[in-house]
């Protein structure tokens, strides 16, 4: 009997990790003085296990409505003699300054903080403790981390520790920009994501001590003086400028970065800037090592495309010489990825790329959900809405992939109402009678779990009878 979609079992590592996290006091911990959670003295956990514990903990907190966060969880990893952390990914407002301080003695190689709006400038001091080991750092959407909490001094609890303020949005009168933090000494740092950096922070001054960067994400950051990007022209392999206002100076600077392999100059919505044939040609000619390009959301002038009557005959081709987009005819080889979402270019016949985002067909829509879910819920929401129409009106031919992508989006963005409502609607049609016989019980349980998780936040997320496991 053929296996149904999504029937692969969890790994033993995944099952063991989840069991330990749900039963901390029965496995690796005990309650110490003041009912504090403490690691047993005979326990030593290497980085492979510690990284998995922390990252799975964050996933369970955000994706499993039955999982309760543990007070003092991060304190379990405060001593590198018994626990080793190297790669940590933390999300959303449940992460506080004290949590980051708890792991401040670890030799982190990779630290990804995403939408951690409860972090203040106190956490910048903790970041400095990782400067000798950190290779990859993301502060994407951490809008408060460059501000001190102003007003009255922080209160102290009975143990002499600073208490966290529970409000996530501090009044403007109580915010003061931290001007002391510097990336000086972060000599190993190669990958940096500063997406959503506040306008008050000067990116040029902040990034000056980092001459060895190979990957930089400045999504949503305005760059009045773009020339400073040229300092990385001999090293930078990846540059993301999503929702950055383009200018002639910025484009001219970007095309000088000859080692770029990935360039993202996409937008959520169109702007006054128009993507001309001349600009695209300059990008292709100047960035000869490019394998990934995203120009989604830009207004494309008609002179970019080959007239329909002059297009190469035959089936759709990815060969650059047959490209329906003039500038891409100069590519030496097809791109691995090409972002054309919310542009007219996604509708042409011959596109020289193995993976394309757009809205022309199911494959392009699924590629868009996959590419934009983590950092661009506003685009993922639109693409999921288009998938909803495909499942409702047409037929979804990549059912397992569609379900897995929507489930991943709902897990990733529990607090994004648009994603939760649209995603649950898409799941309703992707699990109805037409598709049900191809789905495993395990997969459909995952669907029910993410919908229930969303219902905790929004009444609009409703469970339909077709989601029943019966």
Buried (B, 14 or more C-beta within 10 A) or exposed (E): EEEBBBEEEEEEEEEBBBEBBBEBEEEBBEEEEEEEBBBEEEEEBEBEBBBBBBBBBBBBBBBBBEBEEBEBBBBBBBEBEBBBBBBBBBBBBEBBBBBBBBBBBBBBBBBBBBBBBBBBBBBBBBBBBBBEBBBBBBBBBBBBBBBBBEEEEBEEEEEEEBEBBEEEEBEEEBBEEBEEBBBEEBEBBBBBBBBBBBEEBBBBEBBBEBEEBBBBBBBBBEBEEBEBBBBBBEBBBBBBBBBBBBEEEBBBBBBEBEBBBBBBBBBBEBEEBEBBBEBBBBBBEBBEEBBBBBBBBBBBBEEBBBEEEEBBEEEEBBEBEBBBBBBBBBBEEBBBBBBBBBBBBBBBBBBBBEBBBBBBBBBBBBBBBBBBBBBBBEBBBBBBBBBBEBBBEEEBEBBBBBBBBBBBBBBBBBBBBBBBBBBBBBBBBBBBEEBEEBBBEBBBEBBBBBBBBBBEBBEEBBBBEBBEEE
